[in-house]
Each structure stands twice: as C-alpha cells, then as structure tokens.
Amino acid sequence: MSSVASLLGDSYTNHPLKERFLKWQCHCRQLMMRDNMGRPDNSIMPDVLIAGSDESMGAIITILNKLPGYSETPEMLHMARKTNDPAQRRNQAIQYFSATYYQKHKQFSDILTSTFPPNSPGATKIRASENCRLIFSAYSQSFELSCKVWMLTPKNLLNQSTMAHNRLFNPDLPNETIVLGFEPDWALSKEL
C-alpha cells in the first residue's frame, strides 16, 4: 500500500456520502448480528465489478474495521484465545458485535476489507485491476462505491483486524489468507 490514507486506515474525506454509507453499514451489521446470528447477508456482500467491466465477478463478504484509535483487535484476539470450542467462540462474537460495537459510525474506517483463500484467482484478478466498483443493495438502499484496491500485508492494521474478526467465526482460516482493502473515492461513488 502506498497511500497514507490506506496506511492509516481511513480516507479522511469529509463527504456526505461517506457519512450516509457508514451509518447504513453500521446499522445493517448490527441487525445482521442480532437478527441473523451473524450470518452475512446482502447488506455486507456487494457485487464486484472490476475496472472496464459492467459484469459482476460475484459477491464478496466485506468487513467494516474500526479506525486504529478505536481498534478492538486485542479484544477479538483475546476472545479467540479464551476457548477452543468454535460454537462458544462464535456465540461470544455474536454477543460482542450485537452490543455496542457498531453504534458509533465515526469510529470506523471507510476502507472495507475482504478475505480470499490463498492463491485465489478472483483476488488476483481484482487486485490486478487496481480499481473496482462495489455495489451494495439491501433494505431499500443501494450504494455504488468506486474503489482503489490494495493488497494488505499481515503487518497492516486493517489486515490484522480483518483476520481477528474472521477467526472468531472461522478458526481454521489459513495464515496465508489474502486480505484486500477497498478504498472508496467518494467523489466518484454514488447512492443509487
């Protein structure tokens, strides 16, 4: 990653669309945890359209990470270490994310992340495109985000947060898992 914004975990853009999108995402994710037992739904699974294409590659599951100053990665890692029972870990995670985690949208980065299996051809294609559009549509709202795509290294804070979050739900996630970051350009993005 080379942009200072992506290194720090946020675009630092004050754009009304950014504000609306983050509020909506926090609300959707809280509902998903409370009403859907944490199972991903359309609200967090946008279609991916790589640069130069109007055809969807399919949907990905996105993670909304807290900004470094509000990071709760240590808490997630502690939760994962507390028990070897995957069901107990999942229940604790759902309880944790259902409570107050998503209540303050200003604590979240606008750089979304997603995990892919090691050697994923889809991740390779998305990363090679350098730019893509993410189209979110759920609960009578739709957003099209024009994004710069970043490969996040294990040292990157958003990578660490993403892996800690996902391991609460999938403890067998390989260490070689690919984490991509999607940094929206709010001036080119739109509410549909």
C-alpha positions as CSV (number, residue, x, y, z in Angstrom):
1,M,0.0,0.0,0.0
2,S,1.3,3.4,-0.8
3,S,-1.3,5.9,0.1
4,V,-1.0,7.5,3.5
5,A,-4.8,7.2,3.9
6,S,-4.8,3.4,3.4
7,L,-1.8,3.0,5.7
8,L,-3.7,4.9,8.4
9,G,-6.9,3.1,7.8
10,D,-9.2,5.9,6.5
11,S,-9.5,8.2,3.6
12,Y,-10.1,11.2,5.9
13,T,-12.5,12.6,3.4
14,N,-15.5,14.5,4.8
15,H,-18.1,13.6,2.2
16,P,-21.8,13.4,2.9
17,L,-22.0,10.1,1.0
18,K,-19.2,8.6,3.3
19,E,-21.3,9.6,6.3
20,R,-24.5,8.0,5.0
21,F,-22.8,4.8,3.9
22,L,-21.0,4.2,7.2
23,K,-24.2,4.9,9.2
24,W,-26.1,2.5,7.0
25,Q,-23.4,-0.2,7.2
26,C,-23.2,0.0,11.0
27,H,-27.0,-0.3,11.2
28,C,-27.0,-3.3,8.8
29,R,-24.2,-5.1,10.5
30,Q,-25.8,-4.7,13.9
31,L,-29.1,-6.1,12.5
32,M,-27.2,-9.0,10.9
33,M,-25.6,-9.9,14.3
34,R,-28.8,-9.5,16.2
35,D,-31.4,-10.9,13.8
36,N,-29.4,-13.3,11.6
37,M,-26.9,-14.8,14.2
38,G,-24.0,-13.1,12.4
39,R,-24.6,-14.8,9.0
40,P,-23.6,-12.4,6.2
41,D,-26.5,-11.0,4.1
42,N,-26.7,-8.8,1.0
43,S,-26.1,-5.7,3.0
44,I,-22.4,-6.5,3.5
45,M,-22.0,-8.6,0.3
46,P,-21.5,-6.2,-2.6
47,D,-21.2,-7.3,-6.2
48,V,-17.7,-6.7,-7.5
49,L,-17.2,-5.1,-11.0
50,I,-13.6,-4.7,-12.0
51,A,-12.4,-1.7,-13.9
52,G,-13.5,-1.7,-17.5
53,S,-16.3,-4.3,-17.0
54,D,-20.0,-4.0,-16.4
55,E,-20.3,-7.6,-15.5
56,S,-20.2,-8.7,-11.8
57,M,-17.5,-11.1,-10.8
58,G,-19.8,-12.2,-7.9
59,A,-20.3,-11.0,-4.4
60,I,-17.7,-10.8,-1.6
61,I,-18.2,-10.5,2.1
62,T,-16.8,-7.2,3.4
63,I,-15.5,-6.3,6.8
64,L,-16.0,-2.9,8.4
65,N,-13.0,-2.2,10.6
66,K,-12.6,0.3,13.4
67,L,-10.1,3.1,12.9
68,P,-6.7,2.5,14.6
69,G,-7.6,4.8,17.5
70,Y,-10.7,2.8,18.3
71,S,-9.4,-0.6,17.4
72,E,-10.7,-3.6,19.3
73,T,-8.4,-6.1,17.7
74,P,-6.8,-7.1,21.0
75,E,-10.2,-7.8,22.5
76,M,-11.1,-10.0,19.5
77,L,-7.8,-11.9,19.8
78,H,-8.4,-12.4,23.5
79,M,-11.9,-13.7,22.8
80,A,-10.5,-16.2,20.3
81,R,-7.8,-17.5,22.7
82,K,-10.3,-17.9,25.6
83,T,-11.8,-21.1,24.2
84,N,-11.1,-23.8,21.8
85,D,-14.8,-24.5,21.3
86,P,-15.8,-22.9,17.9
87,A,-19.5,-22.8,18.9
88,Q,-18.7,-21.0,22.1
89,R,-16.3,-18.6,20.3
90,R,-19.0,-17.8,17.7
91,N,-21.7,-17.2,20.3
92,Q,-19.4,-14.8,22.2
93,A,-18.5,-13.0,19.0
94,I,-22.2,-12.6,18.1
95,Q,-22.9,-11.2,21.6
96,Y,-19.9,-8.9,21.3
97,F,-20.8,-7.5,17.9
98,S,-24.5,-7.3,18.7
99,A,-24.0,-5.0,21.7
100,T,-22.3,-1.6,21.2
101,Y,-19.6,-2.5,18.6
102,Y,-21.4,-0.9,15.6
103,Q,-23.1,2.0,17.4
104,K,-20.7,4.8,16.5
105,H,-20.1,5.1,12.8
106,K,-17.4,7.7,13.2
107,Q,-15.2,5.1,14.8
108,F,-15.0,3.1,11.6
109,S,-12.7,3.3,8.6
110,D,-14.2,3.7,5.2
111,I,-11.7,1.3,3.8
112,L,-13.6,-2.0,3.5
113,T,-11.7,-5.3,3.6
114,S,-12.4,-8.8,2.4
115,T,-10.6,-12.2,2.7
116,F,-9.9,-14.7,-0.1
117,P,-8.4,-18.2,0.0
118,P,-4.6,-18.4,-0.6
119,N,-3.8,-18.3,-4.3
120,S,-7.3,-17.1,-5.2
121,P,-7.7,-16.3,-8.9
122,G,-10.5,-14.0,-8.1
123,A,-8.4,-12.0,-5.6
124,T,-5.6,-11.9,-8.2
125,K,-7.9,-10.5,-10.9
126,I,-9.4,-7.9,-8.5
127,R,-6.0,-6.8,-7.3
128,A,-4.6,-6.7,-10.9
129,S,-7.5,-4.4,-12.0
130,E,-6.3,-1.8,-9.3
131,N,-9.8,-0.3,-9.3
132,C,-13.3,-1.7,-9.0
133,R,-16.8,-0.9,-8.1
134,L,-18.6,-2.4,-5.1
135,I,-22.4,-2.4,-5.5
136,F,-24.3,-2.8,-2.2
137,S,-28.1,-3.2,-2.2
138,A,-30.3,-4.2,0.7
139,Y,-33.1,-2.8,2.9
140,S,-34.3,-0.4,0.1
141,Q,-30.9,1.3,-0.1
142,S,-28.2,0.9,-2.7
143,F,-24.6,2.3,-3.0
144,E,-22.1,2.1,-5.8
145,L,-18.5,2.6,-4.4
146,S,-15.7,3.3,-6.8
147,C,-12.7,1.9,-5.1
148,K,-8.9,1.6,-5.3
149,V,-7.9,-2.0,-4.5
150,W,-5.0,-2.7,-2.1
151,M,-3.2,-5.9,-1.1
152,L,-2.9,-5.7,2.7
153,T,0.2,-7.3,4.2
154,P,0.0,-9.1,7.6
155,K,1.7,-6.0,9.2
156,N,-1.2,-3.7,8.1
157,L,-3.6,-2.9,10.9
158,L,-6.7,-3.4,8.7
159,N,-5.4,-6.9,7.8
160,Q,-4.8,-7.7,11.5
161,S,-8.3,-6.5,12.4
162,T,-9.9,-8.4,9.5
163,M,-8.1,-11.7,10.4
164,A,-9.0,-11.3,14.1
165,H,-12.7,-10.7,13.2
166,N,-12.9,-13.6,10.8
167,R,-11.1,-16.1,13.0
168,L,-13.9,-15.6,15.6
169,F,-16.3,-17.2,13.0
170,N,-13.8,-19.4,11.2
171,P,-10.9,-20.5,13.5
172,D,-9.4,-22.6,10.6
173,L,-8.7,-19.6,8.4
174,P,-5.2,-20.2,6.9
175,N,-2.4,-17.8,7.8
176,E,-1.9,-17.3,4.0
177,T,-5.3,-15.9,3.6
178,I,-5.3,-12.9,1.2
179,V,-6.8,-9.7,2.5
180,L,-7.7,-7.0,0.1
181,G,-8.6,-3.4,1.0
182,F,-11.1,-1.3,-0.9
183,E,-10.6,2.4,-0.5
184,P,-13.6,4.4,-1.8
185,D,-13.3,7.5,-3.9
186,W,-16.3,9.3,-2.6
187,A,-16.4,11.9,-5.4
188,L,-16.8,9.0,-7.9
189,S,-19.2,6.9,-5.8
190,K,-22.9,7.3,-5.6
191,E,-26.1,6.4,-3.8
192,L,-28.4,4.6,-6.3
